[in-house]
Amino acid sequence: MKQQRRWFGLLGLMAALAMVAAACSSSSDDTTTTAAAAAAETTTTAASMSGDGVTFGMIMVGPENDRGWSQAHFEAGKYVEEKTGATMISLDSVNPSARPETSVEQVVDDMIEQGASFIFATSDDMRDGIEAAAVTHPDVPMIWSTGDSAWEEGEAYRADLPNLGNIMGKMTYGKMMAGCAAALTSETGKIAYLGPLINDETRRLASALYLGAQYCWEASGKDIADLTVEVSWIGFWFNIPGVTLDPTEVTNAFFDGGADVVVSGIDTTEALVVAGQRAAAGESVWAVPYDFVGSCSEAPEVCLGVPYFNWGPSYLGVTESVLSDSFAATFEWIPPDWADINNRDSSMIGWINGDGLSSDAAAVVDEFITGLGDGSINLFVGPLNYQDGSVFLEDGEVGTDPQIWYMKQLLEGMEGASSA
């Protein structure tokens, strides 16, 4: 459902974007690790090594068909199978609610017993289990996606785990894109963020959404005082009845409270489903799902777009390093392939414009993405304060990877809790 809105001329908006970009630009390069760049180069080769006879394990925190986080990892495993001929052993819903008697260490033991020669553990929630498994199986390469155990600059560096590497995508960019799309579409100026649990990762992603929304709201000539971004946390990555808040109820509360765009930060698609239901009843509401490239299909008419992870190229790079006996436990925090952010074979982070995004807004989002890619737009530049008024980034200071990764609060101006 594409709503007709009163737009000032698109050329005027582009000019405003350019002016704000000049104010926010920085000469600082993206600080992606060299290992990540090497992996990206590897994945663009025409042919991959043969993995016939090789087995790997994939451990997922949610259902493999959740249209979100876990399905994105499962599809990456299928990509590796397609490219190499290797065989994936997978187990989904590995979390204390769905499998209370099953630990990550047990799953790793079982997969290795079944012939897995390397393992992917795909949730922040798996930290303790995969680190313990890496100790137990020191000769088995493992990847803990989202973690920081292999980051020498990180707060949780484990030099004693040379077989455990980390891969994460720079979804801060994707959340900025989501915030931009939300701000360009909102008619009430009230944008809501459906958050999972509270930690450094979820704070930085919610804050990135806020920065993207602020930027595009102001660039479209609107008063920043008229923009509200509210965050509510359900308590886990997806709904666990009786344990978390119900994301369907939280989303309805957002809309009842005047929000007209809900951006999801959880692994599943409740926000989009609710928006679709309410739009079918005649409301002007929209949503932005998360994680999985195909998630807009749940309610395409109200979907503004989706920022998604494409784990396949990086997981292929890991597989090829194992096959060539060159695996190294590195930390990789990988940005989009700015030459083509939706390239299945090279880009870790993508964004797909949704059917709910007007053509004018889509053009502006595309321009915004270009600015992020060429460095003319850098939103993690001070002055930026935390919610309590303490300084996050000084005036003119460009956020470093450690500063952004380890965000201790939401940003000043956001509504919602910074800690549990």
C-alpha positions in Angstrom: 0.0 0.0 0.0 1.8 3.1 -1.1 0.3 6.2 0.4 0.3 9.5 -1.5 1.9 12.2 0.5 2.7 15.9 0.0 6.3 16.0 -0.9 8.5 19.0 -1.5 10.5 18.6 -4.7 12.8 15.6 -4.8 15.6 17.8 -6.1 15.3 20.0 -3.1 15.5 17.1 -0.8 18.6 15.8 -2.6 20.2 19.2 -2.1 19.3 19.1 1.6 20.8 15.7 1.9 24.0 16.9 0.2 24.3 19.8 2.7 23.8 17.6 5.7 26.2 15.1 4.3 28.9 17.8 4.0 28.4 18.6 7.7 28.6 14.9 8.7 31.3 13.7 6.4 34.6 12.3 7.6 37.8 11.3 5.9 38.0 8.3 8.2 38.0 4.9 6.3 35.8 2.0 7.5 37.9 0.1 9.9 37.0 -3.4 8.8 39.7 -5.9 9.6 42.0 -7.0 6.9 40.9 -10.6 7.4 37.4 -9.5 6.5 38.6 -7.9 3.3 40.5 -11.0 2.4 37.4 -13.1 3.0 35.4 -10.8 0.7 38.1 -11.1 -2.0 38.0 -14.9 -1.7 34.2 -15.1 -2.1 34.3 -13.3 -5.4 36.3 -16.0 -7.1 34.6 -17.8 -9.9 35.0 -21.3 -8.4 35.3 -22.6 -4.9 37.3 -25.5 -3.5 35.6 -28.9 -3.4 34.2 -29.8 -0.1 32.9 -33.2 -1.1 33.1 -35.5 1.9 33.5 -32.6 4.3 30.8 -32.0 7.0 30.2 -28.8 9.1 27.9 -28.0 11.9 25.4 -25.1 12.1 23.8 -24.3 15.5 20.9 -21.8 15.5 19.2 -20.1 18.4 15.7 -20.0 16.7 13.8 -22.0 14.1 15.5 -22.5 10.8 12.4 -21.1 9.0 11.8 -18.0 11.2 12.0 -15.6 8.3 14.6 -13.8 10.3 18.0 -14.3 12.1 18.2 -18.1 12.2 16.9 -18.6 8.7 19.6 -16.2 7.4 22.2 -18.5 8.9 20.5 -21.7 7.7 20.4 -20.2 4.1 24.1 -19.4 4.5 24.8 -23.0 5.3 22.9 -24.1 2.2 25.0 -21.6 0.2 28.2 -23.2 1.4 26.8 -26.6 0.4 25.9 -25.2 -3.0 29.3 -23.7 -3.6 31.5 -26.5 -2.2 29.6 -29.7 -2.0 30.2 -29.9 1.7 27.4 -31.3 3.9 25.7 -29.3 6.7 24.5 -30.8 10.0 22.2 -28.3 11.6 20.2 -28.0 14.8 17.8 -25.1 15.4 16.1 -23.7 18.4 19.1 -24.2 20.6 18.0 -22.1 23.6 17.1 -22.7 27.2 13.3 -22.5 26.5 13.0 -24.7 23.5 15.7 -27.2 24.5 16.2 -26.8 28.3 18.2 -30.1 28.6 20.5 -29.3 25.6 23.7 -27.3 25.9 25.7 -25.8 23.1 28.7 -28.0 24.3 26.5 -31.1 23.9 25.5 -30.1 20.5 29.1 -29.5 19.4 30.1 -32.9 20.8 27.3 -34.6 18.9 28.1 -32.8 15.6 31.8 -33.7 15.9 30.8 -37.3 16.6 28.7 -37.2 13.4 31.7 -36.1 11.5 31.6 -32.3 11.6 35.1 -30.9 11.0 34.2 -27.3 11.9 31.3 -25.6 13.6 29.3 -22.3 13.3 27.5 -21.1 16.5 25.2 -18.3 15.5 24.0 -16.3 18.5 25.4 -14.0 21.2 23.4 -16.2 23.6 25.9 -19.1 22.9 29.0 -17.4 24.3 29.6 -19.6 27.3 28.8 -22.8 25.4 30.9 -22.3 22.3 33.9 -21.0 24.3 33.7 -24.2 26.5 33.4 -26.3 23.4 36.5 -24.6 21.9 38.5 -25.6 24.9 37.3 -29.2 24.8 38.0 -29.5 21.0 41.1 -27.4 20.4 41.8 -28.9 17.0 38.3 -28.1 15.6 37.8 -24.7 13.9 34.8 -22.8 15.2 33.1 -19.6 14.4 31.0 -17.7 17.0 28.9 -15.2 15.0 28.4 -11.9 16.8 31.2 -12.5 19.3 34.4 -10.7 20.2 36.5 -13.5 21.7 39.1 -13.2 18.9 39.3 -9.4 18.9 42.6 -8.3 20.3 41.2 -4.8 20.9 38.0 -6.3 22.5 36.9 -6.4 26.1 36.5 -10.2 26.0 39.5 -11.3 24.1 40.5 -14.9 24.6 44.0 -15.5 23.4 43.7 -19.0 24.7 41.2 -20.0 22.1 43.1 -20.0 18.8 40.4 -22.2 17.2 37.5 -19.8 17.8 36.9 -16.9 15.4 34.2 -14.3 15.2 32.2 -12.9 12.3 29.6 -10.1 12.4 28.2 -7.8 9.9 28.2 -4.0 10.3 24.4 -3.8 10.7 24.7 -0.3 12.0 24.6 0.7 8.4 21.5 -1.3 7.8 19.7 0.1 10.8 20.6 3.7 9.6 18.9 2.8 6.3 15.9 1.5 8.2 15.7 4.7 10.2 16.0 6.8 7.1 13.1 4.9 5.4 11.0 5.2 8.6 11.6 9.0 8.9 10.8 9.6 5.3 7.5 7.7 5.6 6.2 8.6 9.1 3.3 11.0 9.1 3.1 11.4 12.9 6.9 11.7 13.7 6.6 8.8 16.1 8.8 5.9 15.2 9.0 2.8 17.5 11.7 0.2 17.8 10.9 -3.3 18.9 14.0 -4.5 20.7 15.1 -7.9 21.9 17.2 -8.1 25.0 19.5 -5.3 26.1 23.3 -5.5 25.5 26.0 -3.6 23.7 24.9 -5.0 20.3 21.3 -4.1 20.6 22.0 -0.6 22.0 24.3 0.2 19.1 21.8 -1.0 16.5 18.9 0.9 18.1 21.1 4.0 18.3 22.1 3.6 14.6 18.4 3.5 13.7 17.9 6.8 15.7 20.8 8.5 13.9 19.5 7.4 10.5 16.0 8.6 11.3 17.3 12.0 12.6 19.4 12.6 9.5 16.6 11.9 7.0 14.0 13.7 9.1 16.1 16.9 9.2 17.2 16.5 5.6 13.6 16.5 4.5 13.1 19.9 6.1 11.3 18.8 9.3 11.9 20.0 12.8 13.8 17.5 14.8 11.7 18.4 17.8 8.8 16.8 16.1 10.6 13.4 15.8 10.3 10.7 18.6 12.0 7.3 18.6 10.8 5.0 21.3 12.4 1.7 22.2 10.8 -1.2 24.0 12.6 -4.5 24.8 10.8 -7.8 24.9 13.6 -9.7 26.9 15.0 -12.1 24.3 15.7 -12.4 20.6 12.2 -13.7 19.9 9.0 -14.4 21.8 9.1 -17.0 24.6 5.6 -17.2 26.1 5.6 -16.6 29.8 9.3 -15.4 29.7 9.4 -12.4 27.3 7.0 -9.7 26.6 4.7 -10.7 23.6 6.0 -8.8 20.6 2.6 -8.7 19.0 1.2 -7.0 22.1 4.1 -4.6 22.2 3.7 -3.7 18.5 0.0 -3.1 19.0 0.8 -0.8 22.0 3.2 1.2 19.8 0.5 1.8 17.2 -2.1 2.5 19.8 0.3 5.1 21.3 0.5 7.0 18.0 3.5 5.5 16.3 2.9 4.8 12.6 6.2 3.0 11.8 7.6 0.1 13.9 11.1 -1.0 13.1 11.9 -4.5 14.3 15.1 -5.5 16.1 14.0 -9.0 17.0 14.6 -12.2 15.1 11.0 -12.7 13.9 8.4 -10.8 12.0 5.6 -10.0 14.4 5.9 -6.2 13.9 5.4 -6.6 10.1 2.5 -9.0 10.6 0.7 -6.6 13.0 1.3 -3.7 10.7 -0.2 -5.6 7.8 -3.3 -6.5 9.9 -3.9 -2.9 11.0 -3.3 -1.5 7.5 -5.9 -4.0 6.2 -8.3 -2.4 8.7 -7.6 1.0 7.2 -4.8 2.4 9.3 -1.8 4.2 7.8 0.9 2.2 9.4 4.2 0.6 8.2 6.9 -1.6 9.5 10.5 -2.6 8.8 11.5 -6.3 9.6 15.0 -7.5 10.2 17.7 -10.1 9.4 16.4 -12.0 6.4 16.3 -10.9 2.8 12.8 -12.4 2.2 11.0 -11.2 5.3 9.0 -8.5 3.6 6.9 -11.2 2.0 4.9 -11.5 5.3 3.1 -8.2 4.5 4.7 -6.6 1.5 2.2 -3.7 1.1 3.3 -2.2 4.5 7.0 -3.2 4.4 9.2 -0.2 3.9 12.2 -2.4 3.3 14.5 -4.8 5.2 18.1 -4.6 6.4 19.4 -8.1 6.2 22.5 -10.3 6.8 24.1 -12.3 4.1 26.3 -14.7 5.9 27.0 -16.9 2.9 30.2 -15.3 1.5 31.9 -15.1 4.9 30.9 -18.7 5.8 32.2 -19.8 2.4 35.5 -18.0 3.2 35.7 -19.9 6.5 35.0 -23.2 4.7 37.7 -22.6 2.1 40.2 -21.8 4.8 39.4 -25.1 6.5 39.7 -27.0 3.3 43.1 -25.4 2.5 44.3 -25.9 6.1 44.7 -22.1 6.5 42.0 -21.4 9.1 42.9 -18.6 11.5 40.7 -17.4 14.4 40.2 -13.8 13.5 37.6 -11.1 14.4 35.7 -9.8 11.4 33.2 -7.0 11.5 32.2 -6.6 7.9 30.5 -3.7 6.1 28.3 -4.0 3.0 30.0 -4.4 -0.4 29.3 -0.8 -1.3 29.7 -1.5 -5.0 26.6 -3.7 -4.8 25.1 -4.1 -1.3 22.7 -6.8 -2.5 25.3 -8.9 -4.2 24.7 -12.5 -3.0 28.3 -13.4 -3.5 30.1 -10.5 -1.8 28.0 -8.3 0.5 27.5 -9.1 4.1 24.9 -6.4 4.7 22.1 -5.6 2.3 19.0 -3.5 2.1 15.9 -4.1 -0.1 13.3 -1.3 -0.6 9.9 -2.5 0.3 6.6 -2.1 -1.6 5.4 0.2 1.2 8.1 2.8 0.5 7.0 5.5 -1.9 9.1 6.0 -5.1 10.2 9.4 -3.9 11.3 8.1 -0.5 13.1 5.1 -2.2 15.1 7.6 -4.3 16.2 9.4 -1.2 17.1 6.2 0.7 19.2 5.2 -2.3 21.0 8.5 -2.2 21.5 8.1 1.5 23.0 4.7 1.0 25.4 6.2 -1.6 26.5 8.7 1.0 27.2 6.0 3.6 29.2 4.1 1.1 31.4 6.9 -0.2 32.0 8.2 3.3 30.3 11.6 2.7 27.8 10.6 5.4 29.2 9.4 8.7 26.6 9.5 11.5 28.8 8.3 14.4 30.6 11.6 14.7 30.3 13.9 17.8 29.0 15.7 19.5 26.9 12.7 20.7 25.9 12.1 24.3 24.5 9.1 26.1 21.0 9.1 27.6 22.3 10.3 31.0 24.0 13.3 29.4 27.5 11.9 29.6 29.7 12.2 26.5 29.8 9.4 24.0 31.7 11.3 21.3 33.2 14.7 21.6 32.5 17.4 19.1 34.1 16.3 15.8 35.2 13.0 17.2 34.8 10.0 14.8 33.6 6.9 16.6 36.0 4.0 16.5 35.0 0.4 16.2 35.5 -0.4 19.9 33.5 2.7 20.9 30.6 1.8 18.6 30.7 -2.0 19.4 30.6 -1.4 23.2 27.8 1.1 23.5 26.9 1.3 27.2 23.7 3.4 26.8 21.2 4.5 24.2 21.8 8.0 22.8 20.5 11.2 24.3 17.0 11.9 22.8 15.9 8.3 22.6 13.0 7.1 24.7 13.4 3.7 26.4 15.6 1.8 28.8 19.4 1.5 28.3 19.7 -1.3 30.8 17.5 -4.1 32.0 
